[in-house]
C-alpha cells in the first residue's frame, strides 16, 4: 500500500508539473494471440492506444518477431517495449507500474494428473511456444525436458495427440488455443498457476525513459480507477 501511495504521489507531481512533455513514443512489441494480432489489432494494442490518448503522447507501434523486438529495444531503436517482463531483459530499464500479473498454467490430458507445482513437471515432456517469456524457474530448470513449437495451437494439438505430456502457457492464450484446436481431452488446474510474472511497459534507462514510464503509469492508474482498463482487458476471451 505504501508503495502504491508513493507511486501515485510521484505520478500526480509529474502529470501536473511543467516538466511534463508531450511528444512521440515509438513502441515495439511481438505477436501474441488475442493480445497483439497486428499493429492495429489486439487487446494490448487497444490498451496502448488508449494510454496514448490519456498521456498526450503520439504513440506508434511496430510488431516484430520476439527476439528481434527485444534486440532492437535493447539497442535503443525504440522508446518502449510491451509487454515487458523481467525475464526478457538483462540490463537496466525504466518500467511502468504493472499492467497485470501474467500467470502460466500447465495444461494436460484428462487422463493425466493435474500439474500445479514444479515437482509435477519432473519426468514429463513439456511443450513450450517459441519466443514466449517463460519464468526463469521454468525455462532455467536444466532437469526438465522441453519441446518447442511455433504456436500455441500446434502445442495444444500435440498435447491432445499425446506427443507431449504438458503444455505450459498463459491462461487466456491457452484457452484460445484450446478453442481453436477443437480438441476436448484437455484440462488445467484453474486458479493454481505454475508461475507468476509482473507485466509492464518497459522504457530506456535514461531520463526520457523515466518520464515515459511515469506518464504511462499515470494513464494506467487513471484507466484502472475509472474502469476503462478492465473493460479493455475483458476483451481477452
N, C-alpha and C positions, 0 to 999 in steps of 0.2 A: 504493500500500500504506500509506504514512504517513497519507494522508487517511482511509483505511478504519479504521486503528487509532485515530486521533484521534476519529472519529465513534463508534466502538464504546465508547471510554472515556467520552465525554460521555453516551451513551445509558445506560451502566451507572450512572453517577452519578445521572442523572435518575430512572431506574427505582427505585433503591433509596434515594433521599433522601426526606426528609419533605416536600419541595417538590412531589412528585408529587401530582396531584389526580385524582380520579375526576370523573365528571360526564357531561354530554351534549355531543355534537358533531354539528351539522347539516351534512350534505354535500349538494351539488348536483352533478349530472352530466348527461350528454346521451346520446341513443340511439346505440349503436354495435352493428352486427350481431355476434352471439355474446357480446360483452363486456358490453353494457348493453341488455338486452331490456325490462326494466321495473325498478321499484324493488325487486323481489324475485327477478329472474331475470337471469343473465348472469355471465360469469367475473369481471369486475371487482366485481360485486355480492357474489358469494360470497367473494372475496378481502377485501373491505372488512368484511363481516360477521365473518369470522374475526379480522381485525385488531381489531375492536371487542371481541371476547371476550378477546383476549390483552392488550389495553391497558387494560381495565377501563372503557372509555368506552361510554356508551349512545349508539349511533350511529343516526341516522335519515338516510334517503336520499330525495331528490326528483329526479325526472328531468324536465328541461325541454328545449326546443329549444336548440341550441348557443349561439346569440347571446344568448338570454335568460339561459341558465345563467351564461355568463361575465359578463354585465351585472349580474346580481343578486349574484354573488360579489364583483365589484368594488365594489358598493355596500354590502358588508359585511352582506348579508341572510343569508348562510350562513357558517359557520365554515370549511368546507373545500370543495375542488373536486377532482374527479378525472375522467378522467386529465388531469393538468396538463402542459403543455409551454411552454417559454419563449416561443414564438411567439404564445401566446394572451394574454399579459399585457404591458401597457405601464406597469406600476407595480411597486413592491416587493411581494414575497410572502414567506412563510415556507415553503420547500419541505421535504418529507421526503427521505430517501435515495431514490435512483431505484428505481422499480419494475422497469423494464426499459428497453431501448433500442428505440424504435419505428423500424422500417425500412420505407420506402416503395419499391415496385418499379414498374417500367414494364412493363405488360402490353401485348403487341402481337399481331397476327395471325401465324400460322405462316409465311405467305409474305413477311412483312416481316423486317427485320433486328432482332435483339435490341438493346434500348436499356439501357445501364447507366451512361451519363455524361450530363451536362447538354448536351454538344455534340450528342448523339444526338437531342435534342428539337427542334433547330432545323428550322424549316420544316414542322413537323407540327402537326396539330390535336390538342390534348391534353384528354382528358376528366378532370374532377375532380368530386368529390362535394361538394355544398353543405354548409357547416358543419364540414367536416373540417379539422384543423390541419396544413396542409402546411408544410414547411420554408421559411424566408424565401428561400433561394436559388432555390427553385422558384416560389413564388407571387409573389415580388417581382421576378421577371425580366420586365421590360416587353417584351422582344423575343419572348416566347413567346405563342402563341395558345391560349387556354383556352376550353373549352366546359363549362358547368355542367350537372349533372343532380341530381335529388333523391335518388338512391340508387346504391349500388354495382351493384346488379342492372341498373338502367337503363343505366349506363355500360358494363357488360360486354356487354350486348346490342347497344348502339350500336357498340362496338368490333368485335364479330363481324360486324355488318352492313356495316362499312366507313364508318360515319358519322363516326367519329373514328379517328385513327391510333394513338394511345397512350392508355392509361388508367393513371393513377398512383394507387396505393392501397397500404395496408398489406398485407403478405403474406397473413396469415390471413384478413383481410376479403376480399381479392381472390379467394383460393381458394374461400371460401364462396360468393361471388357467382358464380364460375365454375361451381361445382357446381349452384347453384340455377338458373342460366340454361340449363343443358343443352347449351351450345354446345361444340364440340370443336376449333375452329380457333384457339385462344388459347395463347400461350406467354409465359414471362417468364424473365429470367436469374437462376436460383437462386443464392443466396449473393453476388449482386452488386447490392446495394441502390442506389437512386438517391440516397437521403438517409437520415440517421440523426438521431434526436432523443431526448433523455432524457425519460422519462415518470415523473412523481412525483405525490404528493398535495400540493396547494397549500393554504396557510392564510393567514389575515390577518397582516399585518406588525406585530402587537403582541405583547406578552409572552405572552398566552394562545395566540396562533397559534404562537409559537415552541415552547411547551410541547406543544401538539398535535403539531407536526412531530416533536419528539423522541420522544414516546410512540408515534406511528405508526411511526417509523423503528425503534424497539426491537422492536415487534411484527413488522415486516417482516424484520428481521435474524434474529429467532428462527425465523420460518417458513422462511426460506431455509436456515437451518442444519439444521433437522430434516426437511426435505423436503416440508413441507406446501405451501409456495409453489409448488414445481414440480408437485405433484400437482394443485393447483387450476388453474394456468395451462395444464396439459396438456389441459384440457377445451376449450380454444380450437381445435377441429379442425372 
